[in-house]
């Protein structure tokens, strides 16, 4: 079985999906609370947009611009990211950005494959929260 690491609001969203879609998943409460500050996320995104990651530079700069203007991010923007570059983009988004993405995508899930993708995002967020909590304040 695949595990979904869900916050309370996400659990409610999952309950609105058909049971035949969600029955093969186990749920764990996401108890991590060490989210990044907006300042930390901007630093991370700038790091990701540096010359060290030219394959995602333009995309990350676009995301930064959208976020700094206070606009909503289209979740489909990530489809332009090369698969091997996703970890660095997820690091830049942080647990906070992944939570926003999960909340945006979860209500529109219609297939097993889409829910598998959300499960992956919840696992990545879970790992980021664990890593964030291990860093001294």
Secondary structure, 3 states (H helix, E strand, C coil): CEEEEECHHHHHHHHCCCHHHHCCEEEEECCCCCCCCHHHHHHHHHHHCCHHHCCCHHHHHHHHHHHHCCCCCCHHHHHHCCHHHHHHHHHHHHHHHHHHHHHHHHCCCCCHHHHHHHHHHHHHHHHHHHHHHCCCC
